[in-house]
Amino acid sequence: MKRQWMDLKYDKSLGYWVVTLGDHKQMIYHKQWFDLSFGETSVLCRLEWDRKWYIVMKGMRFYLHPKETYRVEI
């Protein structure tokens, strides 16, 4: 089965990271798990909030940059 990747973008008006599904935006909430693409590989990670949005993967934390777009599979 082919994987379906989506763009994860920060929506400033909502204050959340979102993916677009058809005609609507789906907010990604804290504690939600997804695969994050790094070129030819992906890593399972969890979205978290503590003054800023960040992801946790393999015991490490990384802040997401609100002007960047990330490729994810929910």
VOPAGU-2260 file (C-alpha; in pm, 1 decimal, decimal comma):
REM VOPAGU-2260
SITE   aa  ch    i         X         Y         Z
SITE  MET   A    0       0,0       0,0       0,0
SITE  LYS   A    1     137,6     340,0     -99,6
SITE  ARG   A    2     182,3     588,6     182,9
SITE  GLN   A    3     -14,4     912,8     166,6
SITE  TRP   A    4     187,5    1210,2     278,3
SITE  MET   A    5      33,5    1547,7     363,0
SITE  ASP   A    6     172,0    1893,4     427,1
SITE  LEU   A    7     174,8    1998,0     791,3
SITE  LYS   A    8     155,5    2377,8     819,6
SITE  TYR   A    9     108,0    2620,4    1104,6
SITE  ASP   A   10    -216,8    2815,9    1088,0
SITE  LYS   A   11    -158,6    3138,4    1277,6
SITE  SER   A   12    -529,8    3227,9    1290,0
SITE  LEU   A   13    -611,4    2894,8    1459,7
SITE  GLY   A   14    -292,1    2870,2    1662,6
SITE  TYR   A   15    -254,5    2506,1    1557,5
SITE  TRP   A   16     -63,7    2290,8    1312,1
SITE  VAL   A   17    -297,9    2165,5    1040,1
SITE  VAL   A   18    -314,5    1929,6     744,2
SITE  THR   A   19    -554,7    1990,0     456,6
SITE  LEU   A   20    -796,3    1705,5     387,7
SITE  GLY   A   21   -1005,2    1778,0      80,5
SITE  ASP   A   22   -1183,4    2107,3     139,3
SITE  HIS   A   23   -1113,9    2148,3     509,7
SITE  LYS   A   24    -823,9    2184,4     749,4
SITE  GLN   A   25    -770,3    1921,0    1017,1
SITE  MET   A   26    -605,1    2049,9    1333,1
SITE  ILE   A   27    -331,0    1836,5    1483,7
SITE  TYR   A   28    -361,1    1835,7    1860,8
SITE  HIS   A   29     -93,3    1789,9    2123,9
SITE  LYS   A   30     -19,4    1428,2    2210,9
SITE  GLN   A   31    -110,2    1321,9    1855,0
SITE  TRP   A   32     125,9    1076,6    1682,9
SITE  PHE   A   33     232,0    1088,6    1317,0
SITE  ASP   A   34     519,6     995,7    1087,8
SITE  LEU   A   35     745,7    1285,5     991,2
SITE  SER   A   36     932,8    1256,9     662,6
SITE  PHE   A   37    1305,6    1319,9     635,6
SITE  GLY   A   38    1364,9    1265,9     264,4
SITE  GLU   A   39    1367,6     891,5     203,3
SITE  THR   A   40    1305,8     798,0     566,6
SITE  SER   A   41    1042,6     878,3     827,8
SITE  VAL   A   42    1027,2     883,7    1205,2
SITE  LEU   A   43     730,1     831,7    1434,4
SITE  CYS   A   44     684,2    1140,5    1650,1
SITE  ARG   A   45     436,1    1309,2    1883,3
SITE  LEU   A   46     326,2    1673,9    1879,2
SITE  GLU   A   47     351,7    1860,1    2210,4
SITE  TRP   A   48     290,2    2211,9    2342,0
SITE  ASP   A   49     484,3    2411,8    2605,4
SITE  ARG   A   50     475,0    2782,3    2512,5
SITE  LYS   A   51     579,1    2664,8    2164,0
SITE  TRP   A   52     492,4    2360,9    1952,8
SITE  TYR   A   53     752,5    2086,8    1939,0
SITE  ILE   A   54     780,1    1720,7    1848,0
SITE  VAL   A   55     915,0    1432,4    2050,5
SITE  MET   A   56    1086,5    1148,7    1866,6
SITE  LYS   A   57    1314,9     878,9    1996,4
SITE  GLY   A   58    1342,2    1062,6    2329,9
SITE  MET   A   59    1451,5    1392,0    2171,4
SITE  ARG   A   60    1260,4    1719,8    2137,8
SITE  PHE   A   61    1262,5    1951,5    1839,1
SITE  TYR   A   62    1079,1    2279,0    1795,3
SITE  LEU   A   63     872,0    2320,4    1480,1
SITE  HIS   A   64     928,1    2641,7    1287,1
SITE  PRO   A   65     591,2    2806,0    1209,8
SITE  LYS   A   66     703,8    2928,5     866,0
SITE  GLU   A   67     809,1    2580,0     750,3
SITE  THR   A   68     600,5    2305,9     590,3
SITE  TYR   A   69     659,0    1947,1     702,0
SITE  ARG   A   70     558,9    1624,0     527,3
SITE  VAL   A   71     360,8    1391,1     755,0
SITE  GLU   A   72     149,0    1080,5     747,1
SITE  ILE   A   73    -125,1    1077,0    1009,6
